[in-house]
Amino acid sequence: MNDSIILRIMQSGPPQSLSPQEIALETMPLTRAPVPPPVRAWVRYPDGPLQVDGEAVAWTAAAVAVRWRAGGAVHKAWVWSSAVERL
């Protein structure tokens, strides 16, 4: 995917994070990383999915909080753990 398409997708709105019910913090233990490991993750935006390189800042058995930098800004979203690959 070329940079202009990626920029258009990222400008379509904020990344779509999982809902609190999907993250299930009330029922699943949360792990916070003192040193977040690098990851590659699929993140959804209003205009489509993007694969981003970032870091896993927290996780449960089902979901991962991913943080990444793009376009001069820091972005964050909770995604399904199966959408994340540790680098």
Buried (B, 14 or more C-beta within 10 A) or exposed (E): EEEEEBEEBBEEEEBBBBEEEEBBEEEEEEEEEEEBEEBBBBBBBEEEBBEBEBBBBBBBEBBBBBBBEBEEEEBBBBBBBEBBEEE
